[in-house]
């Protein structure tokens, strides 16, 4: 099962987060939300959730938004 871990405010931010997670060995998906045109959900397999949350914190701290 896939779980949303982050909602990015733009496609650029979503791509950056996805690329960083891929580089860390995770398997993220990106999909556009149905709520707002310019929001994108980052999803990961539920089995990766705990590890991804730690890495995501570091990514977001260093991410240019």
LUMRO-185917 format. One record per residue (C-alpha): residue number from 0; x, y, z; residue in three letters. Coordinates in nm, 4 decimals. Each point is the difference from the previous one (the first is absolute). Layout:
<lumlos>
LUMLO     n          u          v          w   res
LUMLO   NUM          X          Y          Z   Ala
...
</lumlos>
This chain:
<lumlos>
LUMLO     n          u          v          w   res
LUMLO     0     0.0000     0.0000     0.0000   Unk
LUMLO     1     0.1212     0.3499    -0.0828   Unk
LUMLO     2    -0.0017     0.2845     0.2539   Unk
LUMLO     3     0.0169     0.3751    -0.0584   Unk
LUMLO     4     0.2985     0.1408     0.1878   Unk
LUMLO     5     0.0078     0.3539    -0.1352   Unk
LUMLO     6    -0.2071     0.2398    -0.2087   Unk
LUMLO     7     0.2269     0.2175    -0.2104   Unk
LUMLO     8    -0.1082     0.3545    -0.0912   Unk
LUMLO     9     0.1316    -0.0296    -0.3573   Unk
LUMLO    10     0.1179    -0.2488    -0.2590   Unk
LUMLO    11     0.3569     0.1239     0.0438   Unk
LUMLO    12     0.0007    -0.0752     0.3735   Unk
LUMLO    13    -0.1678    -0.3375    -0.0584   Unk
LUMLO    14     0.2677    -0.0971    -0.2535   Unk
LUMLO    15     0.2774     0.1108     0.2350   Unk
LUMLO    16    -0.1379    -0.2057     0.2899   Unk
LUMLO    17    -0.0611    -0.3015    -0.2252   Unk
LUMLO    18     0.3535     0.0171    -0.1432   Unk
LUMLO    19     0.1557     0.0252     0.3456   Unk
LUMLO    20    -0.2043    -0.2943     0.1283   Unk
LUMLO    21     0.0995    -0.2062    -0.3051   Unk
LUMLO    22     0.3649     0.0842     0.0663   Unk
LUMLO    23    -0.0455    -0.1302     0.3555   Unk
LUMLO    24    -0.1303    -0.3316    -0.1318   Unk
LUMLO    25    -0.3740     0.0493     0.0504   Unk
LUMLO    26    -0.2771    -0.0486    -0.2566   Unk
LUMLO    27    -0.2191     0.3128     0.0074   Unk
LUMLO    28    -0.2913     0.0816    -0.2297   Unk
LUMLO    29    -0.1243     0.3480    -0.0834   Unk
LUMLO    30    -0.3582     0.0812    -0.0926   Unk
LUMLO    31    -0.1903     0.3228    -0.0384   Unk
LUMLO    32    -0.2652     0.0619     0.2629   Unk
LUMLO    33    -0.3636     0.0431    -0.0916   Unk
LUMLO    34    -0.0389     0.2810     0.2520   Unk
LUMLO    35     0.2357     0.2586    -0.1480   Unk
LUMLO    36     0.1523     0.0127    -0.3460   Unk
LUMLO    37     0.3513     0.0825     0.1169   Unk
LUMLO    38     0.0292    -0.2505     0.2854   Unk
LUMLO    39     0.1689    -0.3359    -0.0327   Unk
LUMLO    40    -0.0072    -0.2968     0.2365   Unk
LUMLO    41     0.3160    -0.1956     0.0697   Unk
LUMLO    42    -0.0864    -0.3619     0.0784   Unk
LUMLO    43     0.2155    -0.2862     0.1234   Unk
LUMLO    44    -0.0669    -0.3636     0.0803   Unk
LUMLO    45    -0.1292    -0.0369     0.3552   Unk
LUMLO    46     0.2930    -0.2305     0.0784   Unk
LUMLO    47     0.2437     0.2911    -0.0570   Unk
LUMLO    48    -0.1956     0.2562     0.2019   Unk
LUMLO    49     0.2152     0.0209     0.3150   Unk
LUMLO    50     0.3304     0.0271    -0.1856   Unk
LUMLO    51    -0.1350     0.2466    -0.2566   Unk
LUMLO    52    -0.1333     0.2361     0.2663   Unk
LUMLO    53     0.3485     0.0459     0.1440   Unk
LUMLO    54     0.1553     0.0616    -0.3414   Unk
LUMLO    55    -0.2851     0.2325    -0.1007   Unk
LUMLO    56     0.0714     0.2267     0.2976   Unk
LUMLO    57     0.3557     0.0499    -0.1251   Unk
LUMLO    58    -0.1148     0.0540    -0.3578   Unk
LUMLO    59    -0.2516     0.2657     0.1001   Unk
LUMLO    60     0.2522     0.1837     0.2185   Unk
LUMLO    61     0.2370     0.0346    -0.2946   Unk
LUMLO    62    -0.2641     0.0384    -0.2712   Unk
LUMLO    63    -0.0287     0.3297    -0.1865   Unk
LUMLO    64    -0.3728     0.0759    -0.0282   Unk
</lumlos>
